[in-house]
């Protein structure tokens, strides 16, 4: 193959109780990318549609991720990268992760797959390093592996795939304000109380158990964030009102998607998710706030060739 077109999905990271370690992949929200070989022995960003992002390879998350992969292989093969951005930068649903994961997935395919999907994660993390200053894996891992993922450790990197719940639906509301990950991370306290930490550990363990046991009620009760949500929620317009509406309409749980400003509601079944979606939509329309709204299944396969 000389060229590949892919769909690089959006992701929801943290999932309340799993800051920097939990994430899941969405099905019908994402970017499209075309990656083709060139004879110039260099990585070029040749086209970006949808948003104004850096065209310079070293300043673009897809560019630095591609370079990290090729450096590991000691390959001089060149590639041209075209990106159609449907995930807005600073949205909190893995915009930088989609580009970073998408490009390493495609290049790996075009080079006859020298790496497994798990082995691609560190290369995509270099894009996240450029975007936020922190090479976290909670977005790129579910984009590459699909479904739910858990980062067991960063040193050494160990990422686990978790089972999904078949009836699970995710409603994502994105207030059309940009909240940079670097700024959102700046408000987080560097030290937490032992009481909060214990509660967070309990919720994280319970959520993993709920996925294996297919326990929707326990899953919802585990989506509680004692540490990050209390400080980040002040950056999101009407966060607490949105949360109350979602839970009253039947959501299993509600929280901040990634670094925000997007918020997510986990729901059981399409009917419940539609009620939550309409409730959130009507509230924000009354407040005259521009927003995007998505309803998605969990994408269990991750990036796909189109």
Backbone torsions as a table, in degrees:
resi	resn	phi	psi	omega
1	UNK	NA	140.2	176.6
2	UNK	-105.6	-17.1	-173.1
3	UNK	-150.6	148.9	-179.8
4	UNK	-144.2	136.4	172.9
5	UNK	-112.2	131.4	-175.0
6	UNK	-132.8	160.0	169.5
7	UNK	-106.3	121.7	-178.8
8	UNK	-109.7	108.7	-168.2
9	UNK	-77.3	156.3	169.7
10	UNK	-72.6	160.1	-179.0
11	UNK	-140.6	154.9	173.0
12	UNK	-112.1	120.3	-177.8
13	UNK	-108.3	164.5	-179.7
14	UNK	76.8	-49.2	-178.9
15	UNK	47.9	46.8	175.4
16	UNK	69.4	-69.1	-171.5
17	UNK	-89.0	-1.7	-172.9
18	UNK	-122.5	53.9	-178.0
19	UNK	-53.2	123.4	177.8
20	UNK	66.2	4.3	-179.5
21	UNK	-127.0	-24.0	-177.8
22	UNK	-107.8	147.1	173.8
23	UNK	-162.9	160.9	174.4
24	UNK	-142.3	160.0	-171.5
25	UNK	-107.0	136.2	179.5
26	UNK	-95.7	156.9	-171.2
27	UNK	-94.0	-44.3	-168.9
28	UNK	-114.9	17.9	176.7
29	UNK	-124.3	126.2	179.8
30	UNK	173.9	174.9	179.0
31	UNK	-95.3	163.1	169.3
32	UNK	-117.1	141.8	-178.8
33	UNK	-136.9	144.0	171.1
34	UNK	-119.6	124.8	178.1
35	UNK	-121.5	126.3	-179.9
36	UNK	-133.6	149.0	177.1
37	UNK	-69.1	145.8	169.9
38	UNK	-128.2	169.5	-177.5
39	UNK	-101.1	17.1	-173.0
40	UNK	-99.3	-1.0	-179.8
41	UNK	56.9	36.1	-179.8
42	UNK	-148.6	159.4	176.1
43	UNK	-97.0	125.8	179.9
44	UNK	-127.0	136.2	168.0
45	UNK	-91.4	108.6	-171.2
46	UNK	-98.6	-21.6	-178.7
47	UNK	-158.6	135.8	171.4
48	UNK	-132.7	119.4	177.3
49	UNK	-110.6	145.4	174.6
50	UNK	101.6	-30.9	-179.8
51	UNK	-151.9	159.5	174.7
52	UNK	-93.1	107.3	-179.9
53	UNK	-131.4	160.1	-176.7
54	UNK	-60.4	134.4	175.3
55	UNK	-89.3	-17.7	179.2
56	UNK	-68.0	130.4	-175.1
57	UNK	-54.9	-44.6	-175.5
58	UNK	-73.1	-13.1	-178.7
59	UNK	-106.5	-0.2	-177.5
60	UNK	-111.2	134.5	-175.1
61	UNK	-61.9	-35.1	176.9
62	UNK	-66.7	-39.4	179.8
63	UNK	-63.3	-47.3	-177.5
64	UNK	-70.8	-32.2	176.5
65	UNK	-66.7	-42.6	177.4
66	UNK	-62.0	-43.2	179.9
67	UNK	-63.4	-38.1	-179.9
68	UNK	-63.4	-40.8	179.3
69	UNK	-65.7	-47.5	-176.3
70	UNK	-68.7	-32.8	176.0
71	UNK	-64.2	-39.7	178.5
72	UNK	-63.2	-38.0	179.5
73	UNK	-80.9	-11.8	-172.2
74	UNK	55.5	42.4	-178.0
75	UNK	-100.8	140.7	176.8
76	UNK	-101.5	7.3	179.7
77	UNK	-62.0	135.2	177.9
78	UNK	-97.0	155.5	179.1
79	UNK	-142.1	143.3	169.6
80	UNK	-103.4	139.2	-174.5
81	UNK	-123.8	123.5	172.5
82	UNK	-113.0	135.1	-176.3
83	UNK	-128.9	126.2	169.5
84	UNK	-106.9	106.7	-173.6
85	UNK	-87.0	111.4	172.3
86	UNK	-103.5	-14.5	175.5
87	UNK	-98.1	117.1	-176.0
88	UNK	-68.7	138.8	175.7
89	UNK	-61.2	140.3	179.6
90	UNK	73.4	18.1	-177.2
91	UNK	-85.3	-24.5	-177.8
92	UNK	91.3	9.1	177.1
93	UNK	-121.5	35.6	168.6
94	UNK	78.8	41.8	179.0
95	UNK	-63.5	-50.1	179.9
96	UNK	-67.1	-34.0	179.9
97	UNK	-65.9	-38.1	-179.9
98	UNK	-61.0	-45.4	179.2
99	UNK	-67.1	-42.0	-177.4
100	UNK	-67.3	-47.5	-179.6
101	UNK	-70.7	-38.8	-177.9
102	UNK	-61.1	-43.2	-175.9
103	UNK	-69.9	-39.0	-179.2
104	UNK	-72.7	-32.6	174.3
105	UNK	-60.1	-48.6	-175.6
106	UNK	-68.3	-45.2	179.6
107	UNK	-62.5	-39.9	177.8
108	UNK	-59.6	-41.7	177.4
109	UNK	-64.3	-43.5	-177.0
110	UNK	-69.3	-19.5	177.8
111	UNK	-102.7	21.1	176.2
112	UNK	66.3	33.6	169.2
113	UNK	55.4	63.9	173.5
114	UNK	-70.7	-18.2	-178.4
115	UNK	-119.3	149.3	170.8
116	UNK	-78.1	163.7	176.3
117	UNK	-55.5	-40.0	178.3
118	UNK	-63.0	-37.9	-178.5
119	UNK	-71.6	-16.8	178.1
120	UNK	-78.4	-19.4	-173.5
121	UNK	-57.4	-47.0	-178.9
122	UNK	-59.9	-33.6	178.6
123	UNK	-67.0	-43.7	177.9
124	UNK	-65.8	-30.6	178.2
125	UNK	-63.1	-24.9	177.7
126	UNK	-66.3	-32.2	173.5
127	UNK	-65.2	-40.0	177.5
128	UNK	-66.1	-34.9	176.1
129	UNK	-60.3	-43.6	179.4
130	UNK	-65.2	-40.7	-174.9
131	UNK	-72.0	-38.4	-170.8
132	UNK	-125.4	-8.1	-175.6
133	UNK	84.9	-1.4	-177.0
134	UNK	-135.6	120.1	-177.1
135	UNK	-81.0	68.7	-178.2
136	UNK	-84.9	156.2	-173.9
137	UNK	-114.5	2.1	-171.4
138	UNK	-72.7	-11.9	170.9
139	UNK	-101.8	-46.0	-176.0
140	UNK	-67.8	-30.6	-179.1
141	UNK	-65.0	-51.6	177.6
142	UNK	-66.1	-29.8	176.8
143	UNK	-62.8	-40.0	-178.3
144	UNK	-81.7	-34.6	-173.0
145	UNK	-102.4	-21.1	-175.8
146	UNK	81.3	165.6	175.4
147	UNK	63.6	-144.0	177.5
148	UNK	-100.1	141.2	176.4
149	UNK	-133.1	153.6	178.1
150	UNK	-130.1	125.8	174.9
151	UNK	-85.7	103.0	-178.4
152	UNK	-68.4	-38.2	176.5
153	UNK	-158.2	156.2	176.2
154	UNK	-100.2	-28.2	179.6
155	UNK	-131.8	95.4	-1.1
156	UNK	-77.2	159.2	179.7
157	UNK	-69.0	126.0	176.5
158	UNK	-142.2	116.6	-176.9
159	UNK	-118.2	131.5	-178.7
160	UNK	-110.4	139.0	172.0
161	UNK	-88.3	134.6	-179.5
162	UNK	-112.2	154.4	176.7
163	UNK	-69.4	161.2	177.7
164	UNK	-109.2	174.2	175.7
165	UNK	-111.0	120.6	-168.9
166	UNK	-62.2	-29.4	-177.9
167	UNK	-91.5	1.6	-175.2
168	UNK	-70.3	135.5	174.2
169	UNK	-129.1	146.5	-179.0
170	UNK	-119.2	125.0	172.5
171	UNK	-103.1	124.5	-179.9
172	UNK	-119.3	125.2	174.7
173	UNK	-111.2	125.1	-178.9
174	UNK	-114.7	101.4	171.2
175	UNK	-61.8	132.7	-172.9
176	UNK	-80.1	62.1	168.7
177	UNK	-125.7	148.6	179.3
178	UNK	-95.8	128.1	177.7
179	UNK	-123.0	103.7	-176.4
180	UNK	-68.3	139.9	-178.9
181	UNK	-57.2	-39.3	180.0
182	UNK	-59.9	-42.3	-179.7
183	UNK	-69.9	-39.7	-179.7
184	UNK	-67.0	-34.1	177.6
185	UNK	-70.8	-26.2	-175.4
186	UNK	-66.6	-23.7	-177.5
187	UNK	-86.3	-8.1	-175.8
188	UNK	-77.3	135.0	176.8
189	UNK	-70.3	140.2	-178.9
190	UNK	-83.8	-14.6	176.6
191	UNK	-129.5	142.1	-179.9
192	UNK	-128.1	160.5	179.9
193	UNK	-74.4	153.6	177.3
194	UNK	-61.2	-37.6	179.4
195	UNK	-60.2	-46.4	179.5
196	UNK	-65.8	-40.0	-179.9
197	UNK	-62.5	-44.2	179.8
198	UNK	-61.5	-43.3	178.8
199	UNK	-62.2	-41.6	-179.6
200	UNK	-65.8	-42.9	177.7
201	UNK	-59.5	-42.7	-179.3
202	UNK	-62.4	-43.4	179.9
203	UNK	-66.9	-39.6	179.2
204	UNK	-63.9	-45.7	178.3
205	UNK	-63.0	-39.7	-179.8
206	UNK	-67.1	-36.7	179.4
207	UNK	-64.8	-43.6	177.6
208	UNK	-61.1	-43.6	177.7
209	UNK	-60.7	-41.8	-178.9
210	UNK	-61.6	-37.9	178.6
211	UNK	-65.5	-40.7	179.4
212	UNK	-72.8	-35.4	-177.8
213	UNK	-87.8	-5.0	-177.0
214	UNK	56.8	43.9	-177.1
215	UNK	-104.4	97.7	-176.5
216	UNK	-66.2	-38.1	-179.4
217	UNK	-64.0	-47.3	178.8
218	UNK	-64.3	-38.4	177.1
219	UNK	-56.8	-48.3	-179.8
220	UNK	-63.7	-42.0	-178.9
221	UNK	-69.8	-15.4	179.6
222	UNK	-88.0	-14.0	-177.9
223	UNK	-80.3	64.8	-178.6
224	UNK	-127.3	131.0	-177.7
225	UNK	-117.2	110.0	-179.1
226	UNK	-87.1	-12.9	-166.0
227	UNK	-114.1	-51.7	-171.2
228	UNK	-95.3	-43.1	-176.6
229	UNK	-55.9	-41.4	-178.9
230	UNK	-57.8	-30.3	-179.2
231	UNK	-96.7	-34.7	-179.2
232	UNK	-76.8	-26.4	-175.6
233	UNK	-62.6	-24.1	-179.5
234	UNK	-70.2	-15.3	179.5
235	UNK	-86.2	-5.8	-173.4
236	UNK	-113.2	121.0	-177.2
237	UNK	-58.7	122.1	175.4
238	UNK	60.9	36.8	-177.5
239	UNK	-56.4	-50.2	-173.7
240	UNK	-67.5	-33.9	175.5
241	UNK	-66.4	-41.5	177.6
242	UNK	-62.1	-41.9	179.9
243	UNK	-63.0	-43.7	179.9
244	UNK	-62.8	-42.8	179.1
245	UNK	-62.0	-46.9	-177.7
246	UNK	-60.3	-44.9	-178.4
247	UNK	-69.1	-38.2	177.8
248	UNK	-65.2	-30.6	-180.0
249	UNK	-83.8	-0.8	173.7
250	UNK	109.4	7.9	178.4
251	UNK	-62.9	145.6	175.8
252	UNK	-69.8	-37.1	-178.9
253	UNK	-166.2	166.0	-174.1
254	UNK	-148.2	142.4	179.2
255	UNK	-168.5	-171.8	179.2
256	UNK	-88.5	132.4	177.6
257	UNK	-86.2	117.2	-179.3
258	UNK	58.5	-129.2	-179.7
259	UNK	-92.2	4.7	-177.7
260	UNK	81.7	177.8	5.1
261	UNK	-82.2	-1.3	178.1
262	UNK	-63.1	146.2	174.0
263	UNK	-121.3	154.7	-178.7
264	UNK	-128.5	151.2	171.8
265	UNK	-127.0	125.5	174.3
266	UNK	-90.4	131.4	-175.4
267	UNK	-132.9	155.1	174.9
268	UNK	-101.7	109.2	176.4
269	UNK	91.5	155.9	-176.6
270	UNK	-65.9	-40.5	-176.8
271	UNK	-63.6	-45.8	178.3
272	UNK	-62.6	-42.6	-179.2
273	UNK	-63.5	-38.3	178.7
274	UNK	-63.5	-39.5	178.7
275	UNK	-63.8	-42.6	178.5
276	UNK	-64.6	-44.7	-179.9
277	UNK	-58.3	-46.2	-179.4
278	UNK	-65.3	-40.3	179.5
279	UNK	-61.4	-45.5	179.5
280	UNK	-66.6	-40.6	-179.4
281	UNK	-62.3	-48.1	-178.3
282	UNK	-63.0	-39.1	-179.2
283	UNK	-64.6	-47.2	-177.8
284	UNK	-69.8	-31.7	176.1
285	UNK	-63.9	-37.5	177.6
286	UNK	-65.6	-31.7	-178.9
287	UNK	-86.5	-1.5	178.6
288	UNK	57.4	40.9	176.4
289	UNK	-105.8	128.3	177.3
290	UNK	-70.9	143.0	-176.3
291	UNK	-159.2	159.5	166.4
292	UNK	-109.0	150.6	-177.6
293	UNK	-138.3	131.0	-177.8
294	UNK	-129.5	146.4	171.1
295	UNK	-127.9	124.1	-172.3
296	UNK	-141.5	149.4	164.3
297	UNK	-76.5	169.7	170.8
298	UNK	-79.5	128.8	178.3
299	UNK	-86.1	110.5	-173.9
300	UNK	-88.9	-3.1	-178.0
301	UNK	-113.3	-18.4	179.5
302	UNK	81.0	-146.6	-177.6
303	UNK	-57.7	141.3	179.5
304	UNK	-136.2	152.8	176.0
305	UNK	-81.8	134.8	-179.6
306	UNK	-124.1	NA	NA
